[in-house]
């Protein structure tokens, strides 16, 4: 098929590679413009742009698709289908209608649960037992289109980083499977009554609230790892907590209970396993404590 691919972050790269390897003709790749990154704030292309250029594909990075010129350029591709994976721009109706078979999206949840920008984070933080990817026909609403294919996977104790990588591969395989015989898949409408939303993670959510139940805090940490990273303050320094386990101890919420940095929660306690100081690489709790003593009884805000 002649495919217009639309995606930006690492999550979208496996799908682009899989479609290319499957022999489809990628007529153009749309992605977000390069962004300043690193200490020097040099412009860095998106992961999808880097992969597309490595494959020798045409790349376009419009700031918007709302103007007629951009829509005309897209329509002129005469694509059979557009494949969308975490692109980051709203697709106007003219773009949705341009390809012969419309636009198909790889969404990282089992729709209609977790429509929106942060489905992986929200599924982990909510304690869902499973999640997956949905291949859906896009329409004007927010992830409201009919579903063609769903792949499921258990969440277990995976972090957002680990689950994102897994779902990216599952989504890539699912899209290749769907496009191999598109007529075989009957689009099923979503049940709007079962809808939940996954709003973008707000920076304020990343700060750890020690009054929560220990199991909720562990999921909070897993859901925000590695980015943006749950954090707490220790003597004025912001520390990211990237991994933790629930332990059977108790005390006043926020109190350090022993020499392994175990912290009391509203109910129960958690033991940090992996932390990161500002400007430093991630490290185990043992490595952290070798460089900084935190006495038992220390109270965290």
C-alpha positions as CSV (number, residue, x, y, z in Angstrom):
1,X,0.0,0.0,0.0
2,X,1.0,3.6,-0.4
3,X,1.3,4.9,3.2
4,X,1.7,8.3,4.6
5,X,3.2,7.8,8.1
6,X,2.6,10.3,10.9
7,X,4.5,9.9,14.2
8,X,7.1,11.6,16.4
9,X,8.5,9.8,19.5
10,X,10.3,6.5,20.0
11,X,7.0,4.8,20.4
12,X,6.3,5.3,16.7
13,X,9.7,4.1,15.3
14,X,9.0,0.4,15.4
15,X,5.8,0.9,13.3
16,X,7.6,2.9,10.7
17,X,10.4,0.3,10.5
18,X,7.9,-2.6,10.3
19,X,5.8,-1.1,7.6
20,X,8.9,-0.4,5.6
21,X,10.2,-3.9,6.1
22,X,6.8,-5.3,5.1
23,X,7.2,-3.9,1.6
24,X,4.8,-1.0,1.8
25,X,5.6,2.2,-0.1
26,X,6.1,5.0,2.5
27,X,5.3,8.0,0.3
28,X,6.0,10.5,3.0
29,X,6.7,10.7,6.8
30,X,5.2,13.5,8.8
31,X,6.7,14.3,12.2
32,X,7.0,17.2,14.7
33,X,9.7,19.8,13.9
34,X,13.1,19.4,15.5
35,X,13.2,20.7,19.1
36,X,16.0,22.3,21.2
37,X,17.6,19.6,23.3
38,X,20.6,19.1,25.6
39,X,22.7,21.7,27.3
40,X,23.5,23.5,24.1
41,X,19.9,23.6,23.1
42,X,20.7,22.5,19.6
43,X,17.8,21.5,17.4
44,X,17.4,17.7,17.5
45,X,15.2,15.8,15.0
46,X,12.5,13.6,16.4
47,X,13.2,9.8,16.6
48,X,10.8,9.2,13.7
49,X,12.6,11.8,11.6
50,X,16.0,10.2,12.3
51,X,14.7,6.8,11.4
52,X,12.9,8.0,8.2
53,X,16.1,9.8,7.0
54,X,18.1,6.6,7.7
55,X,15.6,4.8,5.5
56,X,15.8,7.4,2.7
57,X,12.2,8.6,3.1
58,X,10.8,12.0,2.5
59,X,10.1,13.9,5.8
60,X,7.8,16.8,6.3
61,X,7.5,18.7,9.6
62,X,4.7,21.3,9.3
63,X,3.8,23.2,12.5
64,X,0.2,22.8,11.6
65,X,-2.1,20.9,9.2
66,X,-5.0,23.4,9.6
67,X,-4.0,25.6,6.5
68,X,-5.2,24.8,3.0
69,X,-1.7,24.6,1.6
70,X,-0.6,21.9,4.0
71,X,-3.8,19.9,3.4
72,X,-3.4,20.1,-0.3
73,X,0.2,18.9,0.0
74,X,-1.0,15.9,2.0
75,X,-3.9,15.1,-0.4
76,X,-1.4,15.2,-3.3
77,X,0.4,12.2,-1.9
78,X,-2.6,10.1,-3.1
79,X,-2.0,7.7,-0.2
80,X,-4.0,4.5,0.2
81,X,-3.9,5.0,4.0
82,X,-2.3,7.2,6.7
83,X,-0.8,5.4,9.7
84,X,-0.6,7.6,12.8
85,X,1.3,6.8,16.0
86,X,1.8,9.5,18.6
87,X,2.1,12.2,16.0
88,X,1.2,15.2,18.2
89,X,-0.9,17.3,15.9
90,X,-4.6,17.5,15.5
91,X,-5.7,16.1,12.1
92,X,-8.4,18.2,10.4
93,X,-11.2,16.5,8.6
94,X,-9.6,17.2,5.2
95,X,-6.6,15.2,6.3
96,X,-8.6,12.4,7.8
97,X,-10.6,12.1,4.5
98,X,-7.7,12.4,2.1
99,X,-6.3,8.8,2.0
100,X,-8.4,6.1,0.3
101,X,-8.8,4.2,3.5
102,X,-8.6,7.1,5.8
103,X,-6.2,7.4,8.8
104,X,-5.5,4.4,11.1
105,X,-4.1,5.1,14.6
106,X,-2.0,3.0,16.9
107,X,-3.3,3.8,20.3
108,X,-1.6,2.5,23.4
109,X,-4.6,1.3,25.4
110,X,-7.6,-1.0,25.2
111,X,-10.2,1.5,24.0
112,X,-12.4,3.1,25.1
113,X,-10.4,3.0,28.3
114,X,-7.7,5.7,28.5
115,X,-8.5,7.9,25.5
116,X,-6.1,10.8,25.4
117,X,-2.5,11.8,25.7
118,X,-1.0,9.6,28.5
119,X,-2.7,6.1,28.3
120,X,0.3,4.1,29.5
121,X,1.1,6.3,32.5
122,X,-2.6,6.3,33.6
123,X,-3.1,2.6,33.2
124,X,-0.1,1.8,35.5
125,X,-1.0,4.5,38.0
126,X,-4.6,3.3,38.2
127,X,-3.5,-0.3,39.0
128,X,-4.9,-1.8,35.8
129,X,-4.0,-5.5,35.4
130,X,-3.7,-5.3,31.6
131,X,-3.5,-2.9,28.8
132,X,-2.7,-3.1,25.1
133,X,-2.8,-1.4,21.7
134,X,-5.9,-0.6,19.6
135,X,-5.8,-0.1,15.9
136,X,-8.6,2.3,15.2
137,X,-10.1,4.3,12.4
138,X,-9.5,8.0,13.2
139,X,-12.3,10.5,13.3
140,X,-12.7,14.0,14.5
141,X,-13.3,13.1,18.2
142,X,-10.5,12.3,20.7
143,X,-9.7,8.6,20.2
144,X,-13.4,7.9,19.5
145,X,-13.2,6.1,16.2
146,X,-14.2,2.5,15.5
147,X,-11.8,-0.3,16.4
148,X,-10.3,-2.7,14.0
149,X,-7.9,-4.8,16.1
150,X,-6.8,-5.1,19.8
151,X,-3.7,-6.7,21.3
152,X,-3.6,-7.2,25.0
153,X,-0.7,-7.6,27.5
154,X,-0.4,-7.8,31.3
155,X,1.0,-4.8,33.1
156,X,2.5,-6.7,36.1
157,X,5.2,-4.5,37.6
158,X,6.3,-2.8,34.4
159,X,7.3,0.8,34.3
160,X,6.0,3.3,31.8
161,X,9.3,3.1,29.9
162,X,9.2,-0.7,29.8
163,X,5.6,-0.9,28.8
164,X,6.0,1.8,26.1
165,X,8.7,-0.2,24.4
166,X,6.6,-3.4,24.6
167,X,3.4,-1.7,23.2
168,X,5.4,0.0,20.5
169,X,6.5,-3.4,19.2
170,X,3.0,-4.9,19.6
171,X,1.4,-1.9,17.8
172,X,3.9,-2.2,14.9
173,X,3.0,-5.9,14.5
174,X,-0.7,-5.3,14.8
175,X,-0.6,-2.5,12.1
176,X,1.3,-4.7,9.7
177,X,-1.2,-7.5,10.3
178,X,-4.2,-5.2,9.7
179,X,-2.8,-3.7,6.5
180,X,-1.9,-7.2,5.1
181,X,-5.6,-7.8,4.7
182,X,-7.6,-4.7,5.6
183,X,-10.9,-6.0,4.2
184,X,-10.9,-8.8,6.8
185,X,-11.2,-6.4,9.7
186,X,-14.7,-5.1,10.6
187,X,-14.6,-1.8,12.4
188,X,-16.4,-2.1,15.8
189,X,-17.8,1.0,17.5
190,X,-16.6,1.9,20.9
191,X,-18.9,1.8,23.9
192,X,-18.8,5.4,25.1
193,X,-20.3,4.3,28.4
194,X,-17.0,2.6,29.3
195,X,-14.8,5.6,28.5
196,X,-12.0,6.8,30.7
197,X,-9.6,9.6,29.9
198,X,-5.9,9.8,30.1
199,X,-4.9,13.5,30.4
200,X,-1.3,14.6,29.9
201,X,0.8,14.2,33.1
202,X,0.9,17.5,34.9
203,X,4.2,18.5,36.5
204,X,2.6,18.8,39.9
205,X,1.6,15.1,39.8
206,X,5.2,14.0,39.8
207,X,5.8,15.2,43.4
208,X,5.4,12.2,45.8
209,X,2.7,12.4,48.4
210,X,3.8,10.2,51.3
211,X,0.3,10.2,52.8
212,X,-0.8,7.8,50.1
213,X,-1.1,4.0,50.5
214,X,2.3,2.3,49.8
215,X,0.9,0.2,47.0
216,X,-0.5,3.4,45.3
217,X,2.9,5.1,45.7
218,X,4.7,2.2,44.0
219,X,2.3,2.4,41.1
220,X,2.8,6.1,41.0
221,X,6.6,5.7,40.8
222,X,6.3,3.0,38.1
223,X,3.8,5.0,36.1
224,X,6.1,8.1,36.0
225,X,9.4,6.2,35.3
226,X,11.6,7.1,33.6
227,X,9.8,10.4,32.6
228,X,8.9,12.7,34.1
229,X,9.9,10.8,37.2
230,X,8.3,10.9,40.6
231,X,10.3,13.0,43.0
232,X,10.7,14.1,46.6
233,X,12.8,16.7,48.4
234,X,15.7,15.8,50.7
235,X,17.2,18.7,52.5
236,X,16.2,21.0,49.6
237,X,17.5,18.7,46.8
238,X,15.0,17.2,44.4
239,X,15.5,13.4,44.1
240,X,13.8,11.3,41.5
241,X,12.5,7.9,42.5
242,X,12.6,5.6,39.6
243,X,11.8,2.2,41.2
244,X,10.5,1.1,44.6
245,X,9.0,-1.8,46.4
246,X,6.3,-2.1,49.1
247,X,7.5,-3.4,52.5
248,X,5.7,-4.4,55.6
249,X,6.8,-1.6,57.9
250,X,4.9,1.4,59.3
251,X,5.5,4.8,60.8
252,X,4.6,8.5,60.4
253,X,4.1,9.3,56.7
254,X,7.3,10.6,55.2
255,X,9.6,9.3,58.0
256,X,12.8,7.4,57.2
257,X,12.5,4.1,59.0
258,X,15.9,2.4,58.7
259,X,19.3,2.6,57.1
260,X,18.0,1.4,53.7
261,X,16.0,4.5,53.1
262,X,12.7,2.8,53.7
263,X,10.0,5.5,53.9
264,X,6.7,5.3,55.8
265,X,3.5,6.0,53.8
266,X,0.0,6.8,54.8
267,X,-0.4,3.0,55.1
268,X,2.6,0.7,54.9
269,X,6.0,1.8,53.6
270,X,8.1,1.7,50.4
271,X,11.8,0.9,50.0
272,X,13.5,2.8,47.1
273,X,15.4,0.7,44.7
274,X,16.6,3.2,42.1
275,X,17.1,6.9,42.5
276,X,18.5,9.9,40.5
277,X,20.0,13.1,41.8
278,X,19.8,16.2,39.6
279,X,22.4,16.1,36.9
280,X,23.5,12.6,37.9
281,X,22.9,9.2,36.3
282,X,20.4,6.8,37.9
283,X,21.8,4.7,40.7
284,X,20.8,2.0,43.2
285,X,19.8,2.9,46.7
286,X,23.0,1.4,48.0
287,X,25.1,3.7,45.7
288,X,23.0,6.7,46.7
289,X,23.5,6.0,50.4
290,X,27.3,5.6,50.0
291,X,27.4,9.1,48.8
292,X,24.9,10.6,51.2
293,X,23.9,9.5,54.7
294,X,20.2,9.8,55.5
295,X,19.6,9.1,59.2
296,X,16.7,7.1,60.5
297,X,14.0,9.4,61.7
298,X,14.6,12.0,59.0
299,X,11.2,13.5,58.0
300,X,10.5,14.0,54.3
301,X,7.9,16.7,53.3
